[in-house]
Amino acid sequence: MSKFNSKRRALLRVGSLGIAGSTVPAFGYAGLSREGAEPDPMSSHGIVNVRHYGAVGDGKTLDSNAINRAIEAAAAAGGGTVLFPAGSYLCFSLHLKSHVHLHLAQGCTIVAADSPLPGQQTGYNGGTYDAAESNTPWEDYQDFGHNHWHNSLIWGEGIHDFSITGSGLIFGKGLSFGANRAARGNFPIYVAEQPGVGNKAIALKNCYNALLRDFSVLKGGHFALLLTGVDNLTIDNLKIDTDRDGMDLDCCQNVRVTNCTVNSPWDDGICPKSSFALGYARPTRNVTISNCWVTGNYKLGTVLDGTFKKFEADAAVYHTGRIKCGTESNGGFINISISNCVFEGCHGYALESMDGALVEDIAISNTTMRDIFAGPLFVRLGSRLRGPSSTTKIGAIRRILINNVVCYNAARTPCSILSGIPSYPIEDVKLSDIYVAAAGGGTESESHIVPPENETKYPDPEMFGVMPASGFFLRHVKNVEMSHIEIANITADARPSFYLQNVEQADFFAISAPHSASGAFALRDVQDFRIGWSRAAADTIIKSVNSTML
């Protein structure tokens, strides 16, 4: 094992205050003044060194005031780079500015100082995070975390043309991951709603022209990245190892997420949302997500330190870690492309419209999944309708194309689910070139289960309980085409591979599936059904059927 890797693991050891500072030479980068000299607002190279504004970087001294002075100096000079040399910078809230670039050098760590504990007024050394600003009257439509941005380690609002890059680390040691949840690692539980508590690693609201690249986040709070109303956004080569959501792209437009690693065992990994937090229904639009690895399989910190330690089988962990559009879904998701991603030890894709969202023109391709804790696909149109009652109506999901997906060892139940609600079908879905090796083990009695509608319930695959299919359950769907699909149960399963209920216009072509005692297809209230050139069942055309097995 290399000396570098051993040092890196020591640096990231979860539960330690750690992340000790490094010695910085008397001379910084070219063009910077000698340590202790009167700082200039900007060097001749457009670089401000945080140490020249009083930052110590020893992991014990609070450096947030000095760093904020450096950021303000760069902004006052018309913009530039704020440099964080190697060291451990203990901070409360840092304030991003337009035209300012934060560069986290190799060996630099920004550490979130300890928040106030329950019943206390202040946190580490008498400090606190910025107050959670009011979001009245919109606060009832999202949870606490989505409604506030200032109570974060690093935040910016109404700014533009800025960036955070470099190979350094952001360690949210003192951040809250939400109240009333079990402890994760050797960290205290901070109550997010308590004044002075930090809730997110990076939060941005109503910004544009933003770049986040190359750094890592350890234990990012409720959200490692909460980005709300951020346009022309690039996120590239981030490594996030965290105890809630990895990155939330809420009401964002023109977004590129590439080459990222996210380990988020207790919540979602990469999560486009469209909440009502801005006070109006704004869609998340024109988003590409590609070349990313998402997982919920590894203990906190062990992806970053390279040890990749998996949870014990009985650990209290959700293994969520997925890519999900939703659940907050007022404005909608339009023109979303997801490609070349890898899932491991987590849930599969989720597309959700629960609060009136229009979800349309979604293309997902080239995905591998392994050890998935549900079926690889979950598409849900529901009627929670969390938004202003006078304007929030049931939404729509249509024009969804998913192809080239391989999934090994998907959970026995639930299977992949596409479910609308009565009178509101999911429409125009094409699924092709999909291989699912499900765990199997379903019983014949389970094939007769009629899952509840749960129209208003929080959407997750497990919401329906045990499913009557081993491969795909389709309910309230119109115009669906499935081609070159194979279901291969790892152990024998007595349930049909495909269960269709209240489905209109369904074409199945080149389908391979096991022949259970009850058949490969269960059809309940199905119109205009066709199957051809398939090993799962003989060529069949059915105009209308109330109940049959094929």
C-alpha positions as CSV (number, residue, x, y, z in Angstrom):
1,M,0.0,0.0,0.0
2,S,1.4,3.4,-1.0
3,K,2.4,6.0,1.6
4,F,0.0,8.4,-0.2
5,N,-3.0,6.2,0.3
6,S,-2.2,5.5,3.9
7,K,-1.9,9.3,4.6
8,R,-5.2,9.9,2.6
9,R,-7.1,7.4,4.7
10,A,-5.8,8.9,7.9
11,L,-6.8,12.3,6.6
12,L,-10.4,11.2,6.0
13,R,-10.9,9.0,9.0
14,V,-14.5,9.4,10.0
15,G,-15.1,10.6,13.5
16,S,-11.8,12.4,14.0
17,L,-11.5,16.1,14.2
18,G,-8.6,15.3,12.1
19,I,-7.6,16.6,8.9
20,A,-4.6,18.3,10.4
21,G,-3.1,21.4,8.8
22,S,0.0,21.3,6.7
23,T,2.9,23.7,6.8
24,V,2.8,26.4,4.1
25,P,6.0,28.0,2.9
26,A,6.6,31.6,3.7
27,F,6.1,32.4,0.0
28,G,2.8,31.4,-1.5
29,Y,2.0,31.2,-5.2
30,A,3.8,33.5,-7.6
31,G,2.9,37.1,-7.2
32,L,1.8,36.9,-3.5
33,S,3.4,38.9,-0.7
34,R,5.4,37.4,2.1
35,E,3.5,36.0,5.1
36,G,2.8,38.7,7.6
37,A,3.0,41.5,5.0
38,E,0.1,43.9,4.6
39,P,-2.3,42.1,2.2
40,D,-3.1,43.6,-1.2
41,P,-6.7,43.1,-2.4
42,M,-5.3,41.2,-5.4
43,S,-1.9,39.9,-6.5
44,S,-0.5,40.7,-9.9
45,H,-1.8,37.2,-10.9
46,G,-5.3,37.8,-9.7
47,I,-4.8,35.5,-6.7
48,V,-5.8,36.1,-3.1
49,N,-4.3,33.7,-0.5
50,V,-6.6,33.2,2.4
51,R,-3.6,33.0,4.7
52,H,-2.7,36.6,3.9
53,Y,-6.0,37.6,5.3
54,G,-5.4,35.8,8.6
55,A,-6.5,32.3,8.0
56,V,-4.4,29.8,10.0
57,G,-5.4,26.4,8.7
58,D,-4.5,24.5,11.8
59,G,-7.8,22.8,12.3
60,K,-8.4,24.5,15.6
61,T,-8.6,28.3,14.8
62,L,-11.8,29.6,13.4
63,D,-10.9,30.8,9.9
64,S,-14.3,31.8,8.5
65,N,-13.9,35.6,9.2
66,A,-10.5,35.7,7.5
67,I,-11.7,33.7,4.5
68,N,-14.7,35.9,4.1
69,R,-12.4,38.9,4.1
70,A,-10.4,37.3,1.3
71,I,-13.5,36.6,-0.8
72,E,-14.7,40.2,-0.3
73,A,-11.3,41.6,-1.3
74,A,-11.4,39.5,-4.5
75,A,-14.9,40.7,-5.3
76,A,-14.0,44.3,-4.6
77,A,-11.2,44.1,-7.1
78,G,-13.6,43.0,-9.8
79,G,-13.0,39.2,-9.3
80,G,-10.3,36.7,-9.1
81,T,-9.1,33.5,-7.4
82,V,-9.2,32.9,-3.7
83,L,-6.6,30.3,-2.9
84,F,-6.8,27.8,-0.1
85,P,-3.3,26.3,0.3
86,A,-2.8,23.0,2.1
87,G,-4.2,23.1,5.6
88,S,-7.3,22.5,7.7
89,Y,-9.6,25.5,7.7
90,L,-12.2,25.4,10.5
91,C,-15.2,27.5,9.4
92,F,-18.7,28.6,9.9
93,S,-20.6,30.1,6.9
94,L,-18.6,31.3,4.0
95,H,-20.1,33.7,1.5
96,L,-19.6,33.2,-2.2
97,K,-19.5,36.3,-4.5
98,S,-19.9,37.0,-8.2
99,H,-16.7,36.7,-10.4
100,V,-14.8,35.0,-7.5
101,H,-13.2,31.5,-7.9
102,L,-12.4,29.4,-4.9
103,H,-9.5,27.1,-5.5
104,L,-9.0,24.3,-3.0
105,A,-5.4,23.1,-3.4
106,Q,-4.3,19.6,-2.8
107,G,-4.1,19.0,0.9
108,C,-6.6,21.7,1.7
109,T,-9.7,20.8,3.8
110,I,-12.5,23.2,4.7
111,V,-14.0,21.7,7.9
112,A,-17.5,22.6,9.1
113,A,-17.2,23.7,12.7
114,D,-19.4,22.1,15.4
115,S,-23.0,23.4,15.4
116,P,-24.7,24.3,18.6
117,L,-25.9,21.2,20.4
118,P,-29.6,21.0,21.5
119,G,-30.2,23.6,24.2
120,Q,-27.1,25.5,23.4
121,Q,-26.9,29.0,21.8
122,T,-23.5,28.7,20.1
123,G,-21.3,26.0,18.7
124,Y,-17.5,25.7,18.5
125,N,-15.6,28.6,20.2
126,G,-18.8,30.6,20.5
127,G,-19.6,30.6,16.7
128,T,-22.7,29.8,14.7
129,Y,-23.8,29.3,11.1
130,D,-25.7,32.1,9.4
131,A,-29.4,32.2,10.3
132,A,-31.9,30.2,8.2
133,E,-33.6,33.0,6.3
134,S,-37.4,33.1,6.0
135,N,-39.1,31.6,3.0
136,T,-42.6,32.6,4.0
137,P,-45.2,31.8,2.6
138,W,-43.7,28.9,0.7
139,E,-42.3,26.9,3.6
140,D,-45.2,24.5,3.9
141,Y,-44.5,23.0,0.5
142,Q,-41.0,21.6,1.1
143,D,-39.2,20.2,4.1
144,F,-37.0,22.5,6.2
145,G,-33.8,21.8,4.3
146,H,-35.2,22.8,0.9
147,N,-36.5,26.2,2.3
148,H,-33.2,27.7,3.5
149,W,-29.8,28.3,2.0
150,H,-27.9,30.7,4.3
151,N,-27.6,28.1,7.1
152,S,-24.8,26.4,5.2
153,L,-21.1,26.0,5.3
154,I,-20.7,27.7,1.8
155,W,-23.5,29.6,0.2
156,G,-24.4,32.1,-2.4
157,E,-27.6,33.8,-3.5
158,G,-28.3,36.0,-6.6
159,I,-24.7,35.7,-7.8
160,H,-23.1,34.7,-11.1
161,D,-19.9,33.8,-12.9
162,F,-18.2,32.0,-10.0
163,S,-16.6,28.6,-9.3
164,I,-15.2,26.2,-6.8
165,T,-12.5,23.9,-8.1
166,G,-9.4,22.0,-7.0
167,S,-8.6,18.6,-5.5
168,G,-9.2,19.7,-1.8
169,L,-11.9,18.4,0.5
170,I,-15.0,19.9,2.1
171,F,-15.7,18.0,5.4
172,G,-19.1,18.8,6.9
173,K,-18.2,17.5,10.3
174,G,-20.4,20.0,12.3
175,L,-23.4,19.9,9.9
176,S,-26.9,18.5,10.7
177,F,-28.2,15.7,8.5
178,G,-31.7,16.2,9.8
179,A,-33.4,15.7,13.2
180,N,-34.8,12.5,14.7
181,R,-32.5,10.2,12.8
182,A,-30.1,7.6,14.1
183,A,-26.5,8.6,14.6
184,R,-24.1,7.8,11.7
185,G,-20.5,7.4,12.8
186,N,-19.0,9.2,15.8
187,F,-20.8,12.5,15.2
188,P,-23.4,14.3,17.4
189,I,-26.9,14.8,16.1
190,Y,-27.6,18.5,15.5
191,V,-31.2,19.6,15.1
192,A,-31.5,21.4,11.8
193,E,-34.2,23.8,12.8
194,Q,-32.3,25.1,15.8
195,P,-30.8,28.6,15.3
196,G,-27.1,28.6,14.5
197,V,-27.0,25.0,13.2
198,G,-25.5,24.4,9.7
199,N,-27.6,22.2,7.4
200,K,-25.7,21.9,4.1
201,A,-22.2,21.9,2.7
202,I,-22.9,24.1,-0.4
203,A,-26.2,25.9,-1.1
204,L,-26.9,28.2,-4.1
205,K,-30.1,30.0,-4.9
206,N,-31.0,32.1,-8.0
207,C,-27.6,32.0,-9.5
208,Y,-26.1,31.5,-13.0
209,N,-22.9,30.6,-14.7
210,A,-21.5,28.3,-12.0
211,L,-18.8,25.7,-12.1
212,L,-18.1,23.0,-9.4
213,R,-15.2,20.7,-10.3
214,D,-12.7,18.2,-8.9
215,F,-13.2,18.6,-5.1
216,S,-14.5,16.1,-2.7
217,V,-17.2,16.3,0.0
218,L,-17.3,14.2,3.1
219,K,-20.4,14.1,5.3
220,G,-22.3,16.9,3.5
221,G,-25.2,17.5,5.9
222,H,-28.8,17.3,4.7
223,F,-27.5,18.1,1.2
224,A,-23.9,18.1,0.1
225,L,-25.1,20.3,-2.7
226,L,-28.4,22.1,-2.7
227,L,-28.7,24.1,-5.9
228,T,-32.0,25.9,-6.4
229,G,-32.7,28.0,-9.4
230,V,-29.2,27.8,-10.7
231,D,-28.8,28.0,-14.5
232,N,-25.8,27.4,-16.8
233,L,-24.4,25.0,-14.2
234,T,-21.5,22.6,-14.6
235,I,-20.7,19.9,-12.1
236,D,-17.7,17.7,-13.0
237,N,-15.5,15.1,-11.3
238,L,-16.8,15.6,-7.8
239,K,-16.5,12.8,-5.2
240,I,-19.2,12.9,-2.6
241,D,-19.3,10.5,0.4
242,T,-22.2,11.6,2.6
243,D,-25.0,10.9,5.1
244,R,-28.0,12.3,3.2
245,D,-28.5,13.6,-0.4
246,G,-25.4,13.9,-2.6
247,M,-26.6,16.7,-5.0
248,D,-30.0,18.2,-5.4
249,L,-30.6,20.2,-8.7
250,D,-33.8,22.0,-7.8
251,C,-35.5,24.2,-10.4
252,C,-32.2,24.3,-12.3
253,Q,-31.9,24.8,-16.1
254,N,-29.1,24.1,-18.6
255,V,-27.1,21.7,-16.3
256,R,-24.2,19.3,-17.0
257,V,-23.3,16.7,-14.4
258,T,-20.4,14.5,-15.5
259,N,-17.8,12.1,-14.1
260,C,-19.1,12.2,-10.5
261,T,-18.9,9.6,-7.7
262,V,-21.6,9.7,-5.0
263,N,-21.9,7.4,-2.0
264,S,-25.1,8.3,-0.2
265,P,-26.4,5.2,1.8
266,W,-29.2,7.0,3.6
267,D,-30.7,9.1,0.8
268,D,-30.5,9.9,-2.9
269,G,-27.3,10.3,-4.8
270,I,-28.0,12.7,-7.8
271,C,-31.5,14.2,-7.5
272,P,-33.1,16.6,-9.9
273,K,-36.0,18.3,-8.2
274,S,-38.6,21.0,-8.9
275,S,-40.0,22.2,-5.6
276,F,-42.0,25.3,-4.8
277,A,-39.1,26.8,-2.8
278,L,-38.7,29.7,-5.2
279,G,-42.4,30.7,-4.8
280,Y,-43.4,29.5,-8.2
281,A,-43.4,26.2,-10.2
282,R,-40.2,26.3,-12.1
283,P,-39.2,23.2,-14.1
284,T,-35.8,21.6,-14.0
285,R,-35.0,21.6,-17.7
286,N,-32.2,20.8,-20.2
287,V,-30.1,18.5,-17.9
288,T,-27.6,15.9,-18.8
289,I,-26.1,13.5,-16.3
290,S,-23.4,11.2,-17.6
291,N,-20.4,9.0,-16.7
292,C,-21.4,8.9,-13.0
293,W,-21.2,6.1,-10.3
294,V,-23.8,6.2,-7.6
295,T,-24.0,3.8,-4.7
296,G,-25.4,3.4,-1.2
297,N,-23.3,0.4,-0.3
298,Y,-20.3,1.8,1.6
299,K,-19.7,3.1,5.1
300,L,-19.3,6.8,5.4
301,G,-15.9,8.0,4.3
302,T,-14.7,4.7,2.9
303,V,-15.2,5.6,-0.7
304,L,-13.1,8.7,-0.3
305,D,-10.3,7.0,1.6
306,G,-10.2,4.1,-0.8
307,T,-11.0,1.3,1.6
308,F,-14.6,0.7,0.3
309,K,-16.0,-0.9,3.4
310,K,-19.5,-2.3,2.9
311,F,-22.2,-2.2,5.6
312,E,-23.0,-5.3,7.5
313,A,-26.1,-7.1,6.4
314,D,-28.1,-6.0,9.5
315,A,-27.0,-2.3,9.4
316,A,-29.7,0.4,9.8
317,V,-29.1,1.8,6.3
318,Y,-31.4,2.5,3.4
319,H,-29.0,1.8,0.5
320,T,-30.7,4.6,-1.4
321,G,-27.9,6.2,-3.4
322,R,-29.8,6.4,-6.7
323,I,-30.5,8.9,-9.5
324,K,-34.1,10.3,-8.9
325,C,-36.2,13.0,-10.5
326,G,-38.4,14.0,-7.6
327,T,-39.9,13.7,-5.0
328,E,-40.4,17.5,-4.8
329,S,-42.1,17.9,-8.2
330,N,-44.1,21.1,-8.7
331,G,-42.4,22.6,-11.8
332,G,-41.5,19.4,-13.6
333,F,-38.7,17.7,-15.5
334,I,-38.3,18.5,-19.2
335,N,-35.5,17.5,-21.6
336,I,-33.5,15.3,-19.3
337,S,-30.8,12.9,-20.6
338,I,-29.0,10.4,-18.4
339,S,-26.3,8.1,-19.9
340,N,-23.3,5.9,-19.1
341,C,-23.9,5.6,-15.4
342,V,-23.2,2.8,-13.0
343,F,-25.3,1.8,-9.9
344,E,-24.1,-0.4,-7.1
345,G,-25.8,-1.4,-3.9
346,C,-28.5,1.2,-4.1
347,H,-32.0,1.7,-5.6
348,G,-32.6,2.1,-9.3
349,Y,-33.8,5.0,-11.4
350,A,-36.9,7.0,-10.2
351,L,-39.0,9.4,-12.2
352,E,-41.8,11.0,-10.1
353,S,-44.5,13.5,-10.5
354,M,-46.3,13.9,-7.2
355,D,-47.0,17.7,-6.9
356,G,-48.3,18.6,-10.4
357,A,-45.1,18.2,-12.4
358,L,-45.0,17.8,-16.1
359,V,-42.4,15.1,-16.7
360,E,-41.7,14.7,-20.4
361,D,-38.9,14.0,-23.0
362,I,-36.7,11.9,-20.7
363,A,-34.0,9.7,-22.3
364,I,-32.0,7.2,-20.2
365,S,-29.4,4.9,-21.8
366,N,-26.3,2.8,-21.1
367,T,-26.7,1.9,-17.5
368,T,-25.3,-1.0,-15.5
369,M,-26.7,-1.9,-12.1
370,R,-25.6,-4.5,-9.5
371,D,-27.1,-5.6,-6.1
372,I,-30.1,-3.3,-6.4
373,F,-32.5,-3.0,-3.5
374,A,-35.6,-2.6,-5.8
375,G,-36.3,-3.1,-9.5
376,P,-34.1,-1.0,-11.8
377,L,-37.0,1.4,-12.8
378,F,-39.6,3.2,-10.8
379,V,-41.9,5.7,-12.6
380,R,-44.7,7.1,-10.6
381,L,-47.5,9.6,-11.3
382,G,-49.3,10.4,-8.1
383,S,-51.4,13.1,-6.4
384,R,-49.7,14.3,-3.2
385,L,-50.2,17.8,-4.6
386,R,-48.0,19.6,-2.1
387,G,-48.3,23.2,-3.4
388,P,-50.8,26.1,-3.5
389,S,-54.2,24.4,-3.5
390,S,-55.7,26.8,-6.1
391,T,-53.0,26.1,-8.8
392,T,-51.6,22.6,-8.0
393,K,-53.2,20.0,-10.2
394,I,-52.3,16.4,-11.1
395,G,-49.3,16.4,-13.5
396,A,-48.3,14.2,-16.4
397,I,-45.6,11.8,-17.3
398,R,-45.0,11.2,-21.1
399,R,-42.4,10.5,-23.7
400,I,-40.0,8.4,-21.7
401,L,-37.3,6.4,-23.5
402,I,-35.1,4.0,-21.6
403,N,-32.6,1.6,-23.3
404,N,-29.5,-0.4,-22.8
405,V,-29.9,-1.3,-19.1
406,V,-28.3,-4.3,-17.5
407,C,-29.2,-5.2,-13.9
408,Y,-27.9,-8.1,-11.9
409,N,-29.3,-9.2,-8.5
410,A,-32.3,-6.9,-8.2
411,A,-34.3,-7.4,-5.1
412,R,-37.0,-10.0,-5.0
413,T,-39.6,-7.3,-4.5
414,P,-40.5,-4.7,-5.4
415,C,-39.9,-5.2,-9.1
416,S,-39.7,-2.4,-11.7
417,I,-42.9,-0.3,-11.4
418,L,-44.6,2.1,-13.8
419,S,-47.7,3.3,-12.1
420,G,-50.1,6.2,-12.7
421,I,-53.4,6.6,-10.9
422,P,-56.9,6.1,-12.1
423,S,-57.8,8.5,-15.0
424,Y,-54.2,9.7,-15.1
425,P,-52.0,7.2,-17.0
426,I,-48.3,7.4,-17.7
427,E,-48.1,7.8,-21.5
428,D,-45.8,7.1,-24.4
429,V,-43.1,4.9,-22.9
430,K,-40.5,2.9,-24.8
431,L,-38.2,0.4,-23.1
432,S,-35.7,-1.6,-25.0
433,D,-32.6,-3.7,-24.7
434,I,-33.0,-4.3,-21.0
435,Y,-31.6,-7.4,-19.1
436,V,-32.8,-7.9,-15.5
437,A,-31.5,-10.8,-13.4
438,A,-33.9,-10.6,-10.4
439,A,-33.3,-12.4,-7.2
440,G,-36.5,-14.4,-7.7
441,G,-38.1,-16.5,-5.0
442,G,-41.7,-15.2,-5.3
443,T,-44.6,-17.5,-4.5
444,E,-47.7,-18.4,-6.4
445,S,-49.9,-16.8,-3.8
446,E,-48.0,-13.5,-4.3
447,S,-49.0,-13.5,-8.0
448,H,-52.6,-12.8,-6.9
449,I,-51.8,-9.7,-4.8
450,V,-53.5,-6.4,-5.9
451,P,-51.2,-3.6,-4.8
452,P,-52.8,-0.6,-3.2
453,E,-53.1,2.6,-5.2
454,N,-51.6,4.8,-2.5
455,E,-52.3,7.9,-4.7
456,T,-51.1,10.5,-2.2
457,K,-48.4,8.5,-0.4
458,Y,-44.7,9.4,-0.5
459,P,-43.4,7.6,-3.5
460,D,-40.8,4.9,-3.2
461,P,-40.9,1.4,-4.7
462,E,-41.5,-0.2,-1.3
463,M,-44.8,1.8,-1.0
464,F,-46.7,-0.9,-2.8
465,G,-45.4,-3.8,-0.7
466,V,-44.9,-7.3,-2.2
467,M,-45.6,-7.1,-6.0
468,P,-47.4,-9.8,-8.1
469,A,-44.7,-9.7,-10.8
470,S,-41.0,-10.6,-10.8
471,G,-40.0,-8.3,-13.6
472,F,-42.3,-5.4,-14.4
473,F,-45.6,-4.1,-12.9
474,L,-47.5,-1.7,-15.2
475,R,-50.7,0.0,-14.0
476,H,-52.5,3.0,-15.5
477,V,-50.2,3.2,-18.5
478,K,-51.1,4.2,-22.1
479,N,-49.0,3.5,-25.2
480,V,-46.1,1.4,-23.9
481,E,-43.6,-0.4,-26.1
482,M,-41.2,-3.0,-24.7
483,S,-38.7,-4.7,-26.9
484,H,-35.7,-6.9,-26.5
485,I,-36.3,-7.3,-22.7
486,E,-35.1,-10.3,-20.8
487,I,-36.1,-11.3,-17.2
488,A,-33.8,-14.0,-15.8
489,N,-34.7,-14.9,-12.2
490,I,-31.6,-16.1,-10.2
491,T,-33.9,-18.4,-8.2
492,A,-37.2,-19.8,-9.4
493,D,-40.1,-17.4,-9.1
494,A,-43.8,-18.4,-9.3
495,R,-45.0,-15.0,-10.2
496,P,-45.4,-13.8,-13.9
497,S,-42.6,-11.7,-15.2
498,F,-45.0,-9.0,-16.4
499,Y,-48.2,-7.8,-14.8
500,L,-50.4,-5.3,-16.6
501,Q,-53.4,-3.6,-15.1
502,N,-55.5,-0.9,-16.7
503,V,-53.1,-0.6,-19.6
504,E,-54.1,0.6,-23.1
505,Q,-52.0,0.0,-26.2
506,A,-49.1,-2.2,-25.2
507,D,-46.6,-3.8,-27.6
508,F,-44.1,-6.5,-26.5
509,F,-41.5,-7.6,-29.0
510,A,-38.6,-10.1,-28.6
511,I,-39.3,-10.8,-24.9
512,S,-37.5,-13.5,-23.0
513,A,-38.8,-14.6,-19.6
514,P,-39.2,-17.7,-17.4
515,H,-42.4,-19.7,-17.8
516,S,-44.0,-19.8,-14.3
517,A,-46.9,-22.0,-13.5
518,S,-49.2,-19.0,-14.0
519,G,-47.5,-17.8,-17.3
520,A,-45.2,-15.0,-18.2
521,F,-47.9,-12.3,-18.6
522,A,-50.8,-11.4,-16.3
523,L,-53.3,-9.1,-18.0
524,R,-56.0,-7.3,-16.0
525,D,-58.2,-4.8,-17.8
526,V,-56.0,-4.4,-20.8
527,Q,-56.9,-3.0,-24.3
528,D,-55.0,-3.3,-27.6
529,F,-52.3,-5.7,-26.5
530,R,-49.8,-7.3,-28.9
531,I,-46.8,-9.6,-28.4
532,G,-44.6,-11.0,-31.1
533,W,-41.4,-12.8,-31.9
534,S,-40.9,-13.6,-28.2
535,R,-39.8,-16.6,-26.2
536,A,-42.0,-15.6,-23.3
537,A,-45.3,-16.2,-25.0
538,A,-46.8,-17.0,-28.4
539,D,-47.6,-14.3,-30.9
540,T,-50.8,-12.8,-29.6
541,I,-53.1,-9.9,-30.5
542,I,-55.8,-9.0,-27.9
543,K,-58.3,-6.2,-28.5
544,S,-59.7,-6.2,-25.0
545,V,-59.4,-8.5,-22.0
546,N,-60.6,-8.3,-18.4
547,S,-58.4,-11.0,-17.0
548,T,-56.1,-13.6,-18.6
549,M,-52.7,-15.2,-18.3
550,L,-50.2,-15.8,-21.2
